[in-house]
């Protein structure tokens, strides 16, 4: 999932296209400096994200040793950066920019507006304890897993960050005024993962000569992390709040985040109509069985908890071979993809799996396809439910989406964009519907191109995945703005979109933890399909699927209406 563009900016992008030659163009050097100021200034305010992006030094200071500052001064600095940069962008003459520059301005403008919305209205730092737990986990895990330097150097950074955890936990406790129950619970679960990370994995992996320094820093850090869980359980739990954004705030976040030019109501109407149409297609495909019977047959073919991750690795090899055989696009050459277990501190939101890209500034480093293991402590019915949902075909679709040719391939293309400031901008702050839409589009594209012989199981699972994306959209909008109850959400998923109970329960939690992310799949997928079909129609016999894929991916994650303009 990724971390945006108003209707007014969309209009600007389209209407100003004819003015390119009427006024002097802003120099590439000046625009590169503007973009660099935004990108590197933003990352300097978030050292943890900076490490993940491969940005290690800012103004002579090591970011890898630093922790994000959530003190009053740090919060004020974040707000000031957004306010000041909004003024700089408002001072630009759009007619002096070319298409690519206007696309970059759109991303910067929406990122800033989204940030200011959160600072000034949503104020998630006052209500979301899980964000602090995830910050700690990323601060420590990223330098451990990314080989950007010798192990001793990276553990030196980990130790410096461990030393800063007590102060961060105090900042968190001072900032948090209330919290939804589910956010509190997930924060405690993820923070327990942090405690295990510090006390077990990192302690064990610390170089022998650094173990004493590690232990010295880990002691106070562990005490602070355990104290944070006590605070969450004993104090913050008494101050409950609602996780719903409400119609007005949701509409603003939706506009800046999705940047599709559609309102939540418009997208909801489309999604609900498509549920009916997709169910009808499934009924025809499943005949003479019912859809439920056909899906039950498909679900019988699945891994075991012990083979689940190994099977995903085999499927990755299979999907890679198919993409090459069909010449669907030129594959990345870096060979940096690994399949690993989802870090424990991220399993609250990544209950199934996810993708963690190689850093934009160090693309030669690792990219990780996360698979969340099935806990052996689960009851048998939970394990069976998970395995039925992620049966052989479901796991194939997950692998296509997250890795091949989904997120991994898209983000490898993104890591080749030039100039560097544009690469980092579109990579770190890129448009979610572009990113999630591409990954979902590849599921349909691979099936259409004959992956696994385009068999009934693969096609039936694709339709089920489409229903899931539709359900994601309906859930997010109705839960956040229309008072949808938990039971209504579960009924939608289990009765209307054929999801297993375990999947539906995890998705409901995800919908309660996030907002405006779940509609990215459906909105982006539709836009990718429409763009491909338009290209087919306009080019006729000259259309090349491979060429279309590569031209679109080389632009990286711009808003989808902007991508259509850039490909003209």
N, C-alpha and C positions, 0 to 999 in steps of 0.2 A: 504494500500500500504506500501510496505516495502523498507526499505533500504536493492569475486566476481571472476573470475578464468580464466586465459589465457589458450590458447591451449597448451603452454609449460608446464603449471602446470598440466593440464589434463594428458599429457603424463607422467609426473613425477608420478602422482598418480597410473597410470596403470603399468608403467614399473618398478616401485620400489617395487611392491607388492611381487615379488619373492625374494627380498633381506632382508626381515624382520629378518631372522634367521642368516644372515651372519655377522652382526655387532651388537654391544651392543645396546640395546634399550635405548632411552632417558628415564630417570626416569619419572614416573608419576608426582612426586613432581616438578621436574624442568620444565616439560612442562606446568603444571598447573600454575606455576609462570609466565612463558612466556605469556600464554593466559590471565592471570589476569592482567599483566602489560599492555597488549594491551586494554583489555576491560575497565578496570577501569581508565586507563590513558586517553582513548578516552572520556569516560563519564565525567571525571573531566574537560575536555575542553569544554564540552557542558552541563552545569548544568541543563538546561531545559530538555534535553533528560534523564539525570541522574535521575531526579525526576520521570519521566515516567517509568523508568526501576526499580525503587525502591532502587536506590543507593543514600543515603542521606549524607554521610560523606566521605571526602577524605583527608587523612593526617590531620585529626583533624579539618577540616573546613567544615562548613555546605554548601552543594551544593544547598539545597532548598531555601536558602536566596540569592543565587547568580544568575547572568544573564550571558549568553554567551557574551564573549568579542570580539567585532569586531573592536577594535582599531588596529592600525598598530602593536602594540606589541602582541595582541591576534592573529592576522593573522599570524605573524611570528612564534608564538608558535605552531600553528596548522601545519604549513608547516614543522617545525623542528621535531615535533613528527612523522609525516609521513616519513620523510627522515631517521630519526634515526631508526625507527622500520623496515623500508625496509632493512637496513643494517643488523639488527639482524636476520631477516628471511632469508636473503641471506647467512648468515653464518651457517645455519642449514645443517646437513647431512641428506638428505631425507631417506637414508637407515636406519637411527637410529630411525625412527618414525613408529608407527603402522598405520593401516588404518584410525582409528579415528583421530589420531593426524595429519595425512596428509590432511584429510578433513578440519580440523580446520585451518591448515596453508593456505590452498587454500582460505578459506573465509577471513582470515586476509590479505593475499597478495592482493586479488582483491579489498577489501575494501580500502586498502592503495593506490593502483594504481588508483582507482576511485577518491579518495580524492585528490591525487596529480594532476590528470588530471584537476580536477575542480580548484584547487588552481592556477595552472601554465598556463593553456591554456583556459579553458572555463571562469573562473573567474566570476562565477554567482553572487558573492557578490557585483560585480560592476554594475550588470544589472538587478537583480531580486528583486524589492522592496517588492513583496509579501512574500518573505522569511522572511523579518524582521517583517512584519505584523503577519505572522503565528507564528513566534517565540514569540512575545508578547502574543498572544492569548494562546498558549500552556503554557507559563511561569505562567500565572495567573489561567487558567482554570484547569490545572492538579492538583495543590494542593487543589483547591476547590472541585473537583469531586472525588478524590481518598482519602479515609479515612485512610491514613497511620498514623494518630495521632489525638488527640483531635482537635476540630474545632478551638479553640483559638490558638493552636500551628500552624496549617496550615494557619490561617489568619495572624499570625505573619510573616510567610514566604511570603505570598502574599504582605503584606505591604512593606517588605524589597525589594521585586522585583519591586513594584510600584516606590519605591525611585530611582531605577536604570534605569527606562524607559527614562527619559530625556537624560541621557548620551548615551543610546543605539540609540535613534533617531538621535542624533548628529553624532554618528558613521555612521549610515545608510546614512545620507545626505552627509557626507564626502566621503563615499565609492562609492556611485552611480554616475556613469558618463553618463549613458544613459539607455534607457529601451524600449522594445517593447510596443506598445500602449496597447495591451491586458493585459500585465503584470502590467502596471501602473494602468489601470482601475480596475483590480481585486484586486490589493493591496489596492486601496482606499476603495473598497467595504468591503474587509475583515477588514481593519483598522477601518472602521465605526462600524463593529461588535465588535471590541475591545473597542471602545469608549462606546458603549452600555453596554458591559460586566462590565467595570469599573464603569460607572456612574449609572447603574441601578442594575443589578443582584448582583454583589459583594458588592456594597454599602448597598443594602437592607439586604444581608445575613450576613454582618459583625456582630460579637457578640457585644452586647450593650456596654460592657465596652471598646471595641476597636474602636468604631465608630469615635471618635475624631481623633485617630491616623490614622485611615483609610482615613478620609477626608483630613487630612494634607498631606498624601502621594499622594492621588488621584488627588488633585488640580494640582500640577506640571506635573503629569503623563498625565492627560487629555489635558493640554495645549500643551505638547510635541506631543501627538498623533494627535491632531487637526492641529498642526503646520506641522507635517509630511504630512498630507493629502494636506495641502496648497502647500507645497514644491512639492509634486507629481503632483498636478494639474497645478500649475503655472510655475514651473521651469523645473522639469524633463521631463514633457510632451513635451517640446520644443527640447528635445534631444532623438530622436527616434532611435531605432536599430532593428535588425531582430532577431526573436526568433529561427530561424533555426540554427542548429549546423553545417550543411554542412557535406559532405560525410566523410571526414577524421576524424574529431572529433567525429562524430556519431559512426563510426566503432569502435573507441577505447572505447567509453563509452558502446556500445553494448556488446563488448567482456567482459569487466569487470563486467557489470551489470547482463547480462543473463547467461554467463558462460555455454553455451550449446555446444560450439565447432562449431557452425554454423555462417556463415557470414550473414549480413543483406540481401544480395542478395539471398542467398540460402533460407532463411526463407520466403522472399517475394515471391519467385517462388512457394514454397510449398503452401503458403496461397492463392495465386491467382488461383492455380489449384483446391484447395479445395473449393473455392467459387462456382465454376461451379458444382462440384460434389454434394455439399450440396443443391444447388438450385434445382437440379434434384430430389433429395430425397424429398424435400418439395413439388415439383410438383406432385409426385406420391401419397404422403400422403394426399394432399388437394383434389385430384380428387373426384368427377367430377367438383368441384369448382376450380377456379384459386387460386393460393397462396394468392393473394391480397384479394380475397373474403373470403377465409377461415380465414385469419388473422383478417379481419374486424369483423367476427363473434366472434372470440375469444376476441377481444378487447372490445366488448360490455359489457363484464362481468368485472366490476371494482368497486373499492371503490369510496367514495366521499372524498373531501379534509378533511372533519371532521372525517371520519372513517379510513383514510389511515393508520395511525400509529397503531391504535387499531387492525386493521385487520392483520397487520404484526405480532403483538404479538400473535394473535390466530394461525397464520400460523406457528410460531415458536413452539408452543405447539404441533401442528399437525405433524410437521416434526420430533420433538423429539420422539413422540410416535411411529412413523413409524420406526425410526432407532432402537429403542428398540425392537419392534415387530419382525423385520427382523434380529436382532442380527448382524448388519453390522459392529459394533465395540463396544468396551466397552466405555461407555460415561463418561465424566469427572464427578467427584463427588462434586466439590466445590460449585456448585450452585450459581455462582457469575455473571451470565449473566443478563444484563439489556438492554431493548430496549428504547432508548432515542432519542430526536431530535439532529441532527447534530449541533455541535456548530456553531454559525454564522460566526466565523472567519475562518472556514474550508469549507464553502459551495461553494467557488470558484472552488475547485478541487473535492469536494464530492457533486456534484449536485444532486445525487440520494440517496446515502447512503454509509456506510463504516463500518469498524470494528476497534475498539480500544481495544487492548488486556490488560489483567491484567499484572502488572509489573512482569518481570522475577524474580526479587528478593523478591517480595511480592505477590505471585500468589493468595493468599487468597482475595486480593482486587478486586475491580470491573472490569468487562470486559463489553464493551459497543457496542451493535449493533446500529449504527447510522442510522436513517431514516431522510432524509431531507424533512421537511414539504413543502407542496404546498402553496405558499403565496396567501393569499386571495386578495391581490392587483393585481394579475395577471389578464389579460384579459381572457374571457371565453374560447377562442380558445386555449390559452396556457395551461390552466388547463385541458381541454379536451384532448389535445395532450399528456400531461404527464400521465393522467389516462389511456388512451388507451394503451400507451407503457407499463405502469406498471399496467396492468390489473390483474385479480385474478391469472392467471398463471405466468405472469411476476413478480409479487410480491412474489409468491411462490419460483420462481427460485432465486430471490434476497435474500430471507431469507435462502434458502439452502446454497447459496454461502457465504454469510457474516457470517452466524451463525451456522446452523445445517444441516449437519455435516461439514460445510466448515471451515471458518477461526477460529471461536471460538474453535471448537474441536481440530483442528490442533495446535493452539497456547496453549491450555491447556495441550496437550501432551508435547509440547515444554517446558512448565514450570515445568515439572517433570524430565527433563534431568539432569544427574549427570556426572561429578562434576559440581559444581556451575559455574565455569568460562566458561565451555563449554556451559552450559545452556544459559548464558547471551550472549555469542558470537553468537550462532546460532539463538537466539531469536531476538536480537537487530540488528545484521548485517547479518541475514540469506539471503539465495538466493531467489530472487523474483519469478522466474518460479516455484520453488518448492511450494511456498506459494500460489501464484495465480493459479498455475496449479492444486493444490489439490482442491481448492475451486471450480474451474470450472469442474474438473473431478467429483466431488460429484454431480453436477447437472445431468450429464449424468448417473452416477451410480445409483442415486436415481430413475431416470426415468426408467432405465432398470430393476430395482428391483421391479417396480410396484407402485411407489408413485403416488397417485391420480388415481390408477387403470391403470396407463400408458395410459391414454386417449389421444385422438387426440390433444386436446388443450395443454396438457402437452408436448407431443412429438413435436408438431409443434412449440411451444415456445422454446423447446430445440434447434431445428434446427435454429431458428431465433437467439438464443443466440450464437450458433456456428458461424453463419454468422457475428454476432457482433464481436466476438473474431478475426475472420479472417479480418474483416474490421479494427479493432484496429491496427492489425499488418501492414496492407497495408497503412493505414493512417500515422502511425508513421514514417515508412521508407520513403514513398514517400513525405510526407510533409517536413521532416527534411533534406532529401538528394537529392530529385529529382524535386523540384520546383512545387509540386502539388498545385493547387490554392484552395482557399476556396470553390468555386463553384464545382470544381471537387470532393472535399472531401464530400460535402453535397450530390452530385449526387451519389457517391459511397454508402453512408449510406442509403439514402432514396430510391434509385432505385434498387440497387444491393443487399442490405442487409435488406430491408423492415423496416427501422427504422422511427419512427415518427419524424416530424420536430423538436419538442422540444428536443427530445433525441439527434438528429443529431447535433443540434446547440450547445447543452451543451457539446457533445463529441468533437466537433471541438475546442471549447475553452479549454477543457482539453488537447487535443493534442498540442495546442499552449503553454500551461503552463508547460508541462512535456516532457520528451524524454526518450526513452528506457523503459518506464513502460508499455505502452499499449501492446507491443508484449509479455509480460510475460504470459498472459492468454493462448494464442494459443501455444506458445513454451512449456510451462509447461504442459498443458493439453495433448498434443501429447506425451510428455515424460512419463507422468503418465500412459496413456493408453498402450504405448509400454512396459513399465515395468510390468504392470499387466498381459498383454498378454504373455510376456516372462515367467513370473512365472507360469501362467496357463499351458503353453506348457511344461515347464521343470518338473513340479510336477505332472501333469496329475490328476488322481483321488484324490491324496493327497492334491490338492490345496484347500486352505480355504481363501475366500475373507476377512473374519474377521481377520485372522492371517496376511494376506498380509498388510491390512490397519494398523494394530497395529505395526507390525515390522517397516514399513516405517515411521510411525508417530513418533515412539520412537527415530528415528535418528535426528529428527528436520531438519531445513531448510538448508541442504547441496545442492550443485549443483546437478542437476539430473544425470549426468553421474557418479558422485561420489556415489550417492545413489545406483545406480545399482551395483557398486563395493562393497559397504558396505553390501548389502543384500545377497551377494554370500555365 
